[in-house]
Amino acid sequence: MYKYIIRRILVFIPMLIMLSIIVFALAKAAPGDPFTGKILDPEVDPAVFEQQREALGLNDPLPVQYVNWASKIATGNFGESMYYKGRSVQSLIKERIVNTLYLGLFALAITLIVAIPIGIYSARNPYSILDYSATTFGFLGLAIPNFFFGLIAIYFLAIKLGWFPAQGTITSTDVSGWTEVWDRVHHMVLPGITLGLAGTATYMRYMRSEVLDVLGSDYIRTAKAKGMSERNVLYKHTLRNAIIPIITLMGFEFGALLSGAIITEQVFSYPGLGTLFINSITNRDYPVIMAITLLLGVTILIGNLLADIFYSIVDPRIRYD
Amino acid sequence: MSNDPVLDVEQLKTYFYLDEERVAKAVDDISFSIYPGETVALVGESGSGKSITALSIMQLINKPGKIVGGSISIASEEILTLSSKQMEKIRGNDIAMIFQEPMTALNPVFTIGNQISEILRKHKKLSNKAAQEKAINLLKTVGISRAEEIVNEYPHQLSGGMRQRVMIAMAISCDPKLLIADEPTTALDVTIQAQILDLMADMKEKFHMALLLITHDLGVVSEYADRVMVMYGGQIVEEAPTSKLLELTKHPYSQGLLESLPKLEEDVDRLGTIKGTVPPAYDFPSGCRFSSRCPFVMEKCKQSSTDLKKIDQDHFVRCYLYENGGSEE
C-alpha cells in the first residue's frame, strides 16, 4: 500500500511536467504580453520597451523561457502579478484560497448531509412521494445552471426576503470569535447551496441506485437469513457496499472543490480563487492564470490519488501492489 | 423419529401481486411436514415454486410477494404471526438457510470471521473474542484447514466450494433445528458438489438437524433424501419416500423428470424431455396445472384439478389417473 502511494506520487512528477508545459504553451499561445494592450506613455521610446522585454527574458527562445519559469516554480516562486503591481502571485492566491476552500467544504457538507439520507430513503421506499419529489428535484438541480440558480437565490432570498447577504464573506471585520464564524457561515449559505446544487442531485441519484442495487443482492438476503436486524442490514451490510462508488465520486469532486466555484463566486462577488481567476483572465495577468491553472491540475491529481486510497480502504477486493 | 415435526407447513399460499390484474400464485396451497433428523427433498423445474417455498418459511419474501394464507410452525410454534423482531430471533437460530450462489452470498467487504461471528454475537450473545474463536472452530468443522488464516480473509480470496463451506459453517453455527439448502451445489464444480453434499449430510447427523434440500437433480435426491416432494406450478404433485418415488413413480410430471435423467445401464440416443416449459405463475391453465404439457392429458384434466390423494400409506399423488386407488391404465 505505502509502496503504491509512493509510486503514485512519483508518477505525479512527469504528469506535473506535462501539465506545466501545457499551461505554459497555452499562455504563450495567447496573443500579447504585459506591454501590449496598455496605453503606453508616448514619451517613452519604444526601444525601452524592447529593452524591458529583453531584460524580462520575453525575447528568449520558448524552451529557455519555459525552463526559467519552471525552475522558479519548482522553488515555489510563481513570480509577480502583472496587474497588481508588486504583489507576488503566491500572496494573491494565499489570500483567496482560504475563502474558496471554506466555501467548497461548506458546499460539500451541505451536499452530503442532504443527498445521502435522501438517497437512502428513496432506495428503501422507491416510488414513494418523497422518492418522486427527490427525483424531480434531482433533475431540476442538474438542469438549472449554477449562475441562474444563484441569481434566483439572490433575488428572492437576499433581496426580497433579506434572509441572507447577497455577496461577500463577512459584514464587518470588527467581530471575532463565534460571532465571526456565524457571520461567515451566514455569508456562505447562498453560494454554498448554489455550488452544491448539482452535486447534491448527483450524489442523491448515485446513492439511491447503489442502495437499491445492494439491497437486492444475495449477500443482503444472507444477512437477513442470519437473523440480522434491519438496522444492522442497512447500516453495516448495505451502506458499506453502497458507499464505495460515492467515495470514487468524491475523489473527483475534490478537484472541483477549487475549480467548481469559479462561476458561483463571480455571481456572489465572493472573494475567492474563482473571482481572482476570472479577473486575471480579463486583465491578462498571465503569471496568476498559470499559477491557478497549475494549482487546479494538482488538486485534481491529488483528488484522484485520495479516491484510489480510500477506495482500497473500503473495498478489500481492491489491492494495489 | 419422534412424532412432533420440526417444520409443519399447512396450506401455505404465497402470491406475487404483479399488477392490477395479474397475480402470480408462486406457492399455492402446499402442506408438508419435516420430522427431526429427516432429509426431505423438494424437487421441480425452475419456476415451480421451490425457492419461494423456502423463502416463505424464512419469511424473506420481498414485495410484491406476500404470504396470503396458511400456517408455518417450527417445533409446534406458529411463526407466521410473529413480529419481524421476533422473527429475527428465529432466522439463523432455529432455521438456517444456504443459498445457490456461494459466489455472491457472502458480503464482499467483511472478513469471513466477521460474517460468521456476527451471527454468534446476535443469537448466542457471545463476546467478540469468543465468537471469533467459535468461528475458527466452525470453519475447522466444515473442513477448512487454514481456519486461523481464513477468518481474516475476504470472500473474494476463496473459491466457490470454500465459500459454500463458509455458508454451511454460518448455517450450523447456532445449532438450528432445520437447515434449508436451496440448490446448494448447482453453481459448483461437479467434483466439489459431492463434497459439499457429503459435508451437509455429516453436519445434519452431527448437529441433529432436519434438512430441506431443494434441488432439481434427482441423482442428488436418490443419494441423500429420505423423502421426496415433487413440486409443479406452486403445488406439490407427488410425495413419497425416496425409493418408492423413484421406483413407483406415479405422476406424469415426476415420470418426465426421471426420464430426462441419463441412466448408466441403458444406452439411449436421446434423453426424454418434458415438452414445453413451466407456464408463468400468473397464467396457469385452468384445471390441472400440468395439463398443458402432460402426455396423458384427459378431457377432465382441462376442466378441473384434483387434490393430493393418498394412494398408498406414505405415497401421495395429485392426478386424475390415480383417482381410484392408483390403478394406472
Interface residues (C-beta under 8 A of the other chain):
Chain A: S217 D218 Y219 R221 T222 A223 K224 A225 K226 G227 M228 S229 E230 N232 K236 H237 R240 N241 I244 V314 D315 P316 R317
Chain B: M58 L60 S84 K85 E88 K89 I90 R91 G92 N93 A96 M97 F99 E101 T104 A105 L106 N107 P108 V109 F110 T111 E118 I119 K122 H123 Y154 H156 M167 M170
